[in-house]
Amino acid sequence: MDTVYDVTILGAGPVGLFGAFYTGLRGCSVKLIDSLAEPGGQLAALYPEKYIYDVAGFSKIMSKDLVQRLLEQAQAFNPTFCLNEFLTEFSYLDNKIIRLQSNVQEHFTRSLIICTGLGAFSPRKIGDPRIDAYEGRGLSYIVTSKEELRGKRLLIVGGGDTALDWALNLEPIAKAITLIHRRDRFRAHEHSVNQLFASSVDVKTFYELRALHGQEWVTEAVIFNNQTNEEETLGVDHVLLNLGFVSDMGPLKNWGIRFRKNSIVVNARMETNLPAVYAAGDVSDHAGKLKLIVTGFGEAAVAVNFAKNYIDPEAKAFPGHSSTMSALPLTLAKRG
Ligand SMILES: Cc1cc2nc3c(=O)[nH]c(=O)nc-3n(C[C@H](O)[C@H](O)[C@H](O)COP(=O)(O)OP(=O)(O)OC[C@H]3O[C@@H](n4cnc5c(N)ncnc54)[C@H](O)[C@@H]3O)c2cc1C
């Protein structure tokens, strides 16, 4: 049998990463598995260049920088990362070890902490292959670098918080921004809607995207008014589709874990209904649940401490204080 890890964390988003650090702090071996190619979850995949203002200790921090800090903190304990992997099967072996099968390999672990957030997510597309074909050629679903859009003519499609946030964030950077939305009601904060209409962004309601043109790169977008069918052609350098994301819990729902809609039901110890299986972060559901990074961090710490106590009943769940721990790796202790 391959190495048996003390703790395996499914999902390397912010909560999984902090959980990996905490697992190391408790002297346990840890492996992280994620279906994406990069760790960081929603922060890295959906909003790497947005500021976060409600993480304790930082008055503001850019998402990708927070991911970097979390990685540094976790890496002090050398967690094993398995990226680009989808788990397919879950079973208990006779000796209580959990066996996980992925599309790549088998994993063995004494406990499992599920930190899969929204599930494996992908952007909602227009659904027209002629438009989808422009992905990477001027059509994108997220902004990975604001600088790349400097001086560009930008078309944003969508009427939710993400679309409006990007329109407002990119207004001083882009040359011109048009935002189209298929309705006249926005699913965004009232404050953002007011700011949008007060900005230089050209807002067109009841408009949808019909076609994109351009040889190597998109140069024109054809939009239409869904009330009158009137068409308009816009010269564009970049099109940002913010139509939301579709997420999929995949095979997790077949493993016997108790779900409430798309969330995993946990108790105050972050235990699921299955032995040695815990859940933390956006995916977990309990009384008073708030889907926030800070609450997820706390849940990860609780899950790890009770997993430690499960694996080694002699070990207390309460870890003691990190400020007095002698087992901290030098990389962390030196910085202190
Ligand atoms: C635009 C935007 C702005 C936000 N701003 C804030 C903010 O200011 N403050 C705040 O507190 N929160 C904010 N949030 C919410 C915050 O991002 C989430 O609460 C946080 O990401 C949850 O972390 P997580 O680790 O639980 O899940 P996620 O970040 O969703 O990470 C889950 C990880 O699990 C992986 N995964 C999922 N399913 C599987 C599977 N089956 N197999 C393998 N891997 C899997 C995913 O690929 C992903 O990497 C914002 C969210 C968005 C979309």
The ligand as an SDF file (V2000), in Angstrom:
LIG
                    3D

 53 58  0  0  0  0  0  0  0  0999 V2000
  -16.0250   37.5620   -6.5250 C   0  0  0  0  0  0  0  0  0  0  0  0
  -15.9370   37.0250   -5.1040 C   0  0  0  0  0  0  0  0  0  0  0  0
  -15.4990   37.8520   -4.0870 C   0  0  0  0  0  0  0  0  0  0  0  0
  -15.4010   37.3740   -2.7660 C   0  0  0  0  0  0  0  0  0  0  0  0
  -14.9650   38.2100   -1.7820 N   0  0  0  0  0  0  0  0  0  0  0  0
  -14.8640   37.7360   -0.5150 C   0  0  0  0  0  0  0  0  0  0  0  0
  -14.3950   38.5940    0.5370 C   0  0  0  0  0  0  0  0  0  0  0  0
  -14.1150   39.7700    0.3180 O   0  0  0  0  0  0  0  0  0  0  0  0
  -14.3080   38.0540    1.8090 N   0  0  0  0  0  0  0  0  0  0  0  0
  -14.6470   36.7530    2.0920 C   0  0  0  0  0  0  0  0  0  0  0  0
  -14.5150   36.3200    3.2340 O   0  0  0  0  0  0  0  0  0  0  0  0
  -15.0840   35.9320    1.1050 N   0  0  0  0  0  0  0  0  0  0  0  0
  -15.2010   36.3850   -0.1770 C   0  0  0  0  0  0  0  0  0  0  0  0
  -15.6610   35.5570   -1.1670 N   0  0  0  0  0  0  0  0  0  0  0  0
  -16.0200   34.1720   -0.7970 C   0  0  0  0  0  0  0  0  0  0  0  0
  -14.7300   33.3300   -0.6330 C   0  0  0  0  0  0  0  0  0  0  0  0
  -14.0170   33.3150   -1.8560 O   0  0  0  0  0  0  0  0  0  0  0  0
  -15.1080   31.9010   -0.2190 C   0  0  0  0  0  0  0  0  0  0  0  0
  -15.7690   31.9510    1.0300 O   0  0  0  0  0  0  0  0  0  0  0  0
  -13.8500   31.0410   -0.1140 C   0  0  0  0  0  0  0  0  0  0  0  0
  -13.1930   30.9230   -1.3540 O   0  0  0  0  0  0  0  0  0  0  0  0
  -14.2030   29.6410    0.3980 C   0  0  0  0  0  0  0  0  0  0  0  0
  -13.0140   28.9190    0.4730 O   0  0  0  0  0  0  0  0  0  0  0  0
  -13.0050   27.3080    0.3750 P   0  0  0  0  0  0  0  0  0  0  0  0
  -11.5820   26.9140    0.5040 O   0  0  0  0  0  0  0  0  0  0  0  0
  -14.0250   26.7700    1.3160 O   0  0  0  0  0  0  0  0  0  0  0  0
  -13.5700   26.9710   -1.0730 O   0  0  0  0  0  0  0  0  0  0  0  0
  -13.0510   27.3760   -2.5430 P   0  0  0  0  0  0  0  0  0  0  0  0
  -12.3340   28.6580   -2.5510 O   0  0  0  0  0  0  0  0  0  0  0  0
  -14.2850   27.2340   -3.3910 O   0  0  0  0  0  0  0  0  0  0  0  0
  -12.0070   26.2250   -2.9050 O   0  0  0  0  0  0  0  0  0  0  0  0
  -12.4520   24.9010   -3.0880 C   0  0  0  0  0  0  0  0  0  0  0  0
  -11.4020   24.1410   -3.8510 C   0  0  0  0  0  0  0  0  0  0  0  0
  -11.8280   22.7740   -3.9440 O   0  0  0  0  0  0  0  0  0  0  0  0
  -11.6220   22.2880   -5.2470 C   0  0  0  0  0  0  0  0  0  0  0  0
  -12.5900   21.2170   -5.5230 N   0  0  0  0  0  0  0  0  0  0  0  0
  -13.9230   21.3240   -5.5600 C   0  0  0  0  0  0  0  0  0  0  0  0
  -14.4850   20.1240   -5.7990 N   0  0  0  0  0  0  0  0  0  0  0  0
  -13.4600   19.2580   -5.9160 C   0  0  0  0  0  0  0  0  0  0  0  0
  -13.3890   17.8530   -6.1650 C   0  0  0  0  0  0  0  0  0  0  0  0
  -14.4770   17.1150   -6.2970 N   0  0  0  0  0  0  0  0  0  0  0  0
  -12.1670   17.2820   -6.2500 N   0  0  0  0  0  0  0  0  0  0  0  0
  -11.0300   18.0330   -6.0890 C   0  0  0  0  0  0  0  0  0  0  0  0
  -11.0460   19.3570   -5.8340 N   0  0  0  0  0  0  0  0  0  0  0  0
  -12.2450   19.9500   -5.7510 C   0  0  0  0  0  0  0  0  0  0  0  0
  -11.8190   23.4980   -6.1420 C   0  0  0  0  0  0  0  0  0  0  0  0
  -11.1470   23.3190   -7.3850 O   0  0  0  0  0  0  0  0  0  0  0  0
  -11.2170   24.6270   -5.2900 C   0  0  0  0  0  0  0  0  0  0  0  0
   -9.8480   24.8010   -5.5620 O   0  0  0  0  0  0  0  0  0  0  0  0
  -15.7780   36.0160   -2.4830 C   0  0  0  0  0  0  0  0  0  0  0  0
  -16.2100   35.1660   -3.5150 C   0  0  0  0  0  0  0  0  0  0  0  0
  -16.2990   35.6560   -4.8170 C   0  0  0  0  0  0  0  0  0  0  0  0
  -16.7640   34.7300   -5.9110 C   0  0  0  0  0  0  0  0  0  0  0  0
  1  2  1  0
  2  3  1  0
  2 52  2  0
  3  4  2  0
  4  5  1  0
  4 50  1  0
  5  6  2  0
  6  7  1  0
  6 13  1  0
  7  8  2  0
  7  9  1  0
  9 10  1  0
 10 11  2  0
 10 12  1  0
 12 13  2  0
 13 14  1  0
 14 15  1  0
 14 50  1  0
 15 16  1  0
 16 17  1  0
 16 18  1  0
 18 19  1  0
 18 20  1  0
 20 21  1  0
 20 22  1  0
 22 23  1  0
 23 24  1  0
 24 25  2  0
 24 26  1  0
 24 27  1  0
 27 28  1  0
 28 29  2  0
 28 30  1  0
 28 31  1  0
 31 32  1  0
 32 33  1  0
 33 34  1  0
 33 48  1  0
 34 35  1  0
 35 36  1  0
 35 46  1  0
 36 37  1  0
 36 45  1  0
 37 38  2  0
 38 39  1  0
 39 40  1  0
 39 45  2  0
 40 41  1  0
 40 42  2  0
 42 43  1  0
 43 44  2  0
 44 45  1  0
 46 47  1  0
 46 48  1  0
 48 49  1  0
 50 51  2  0
 51 52  1  0
 52 53  1  0
M  END
$$$$
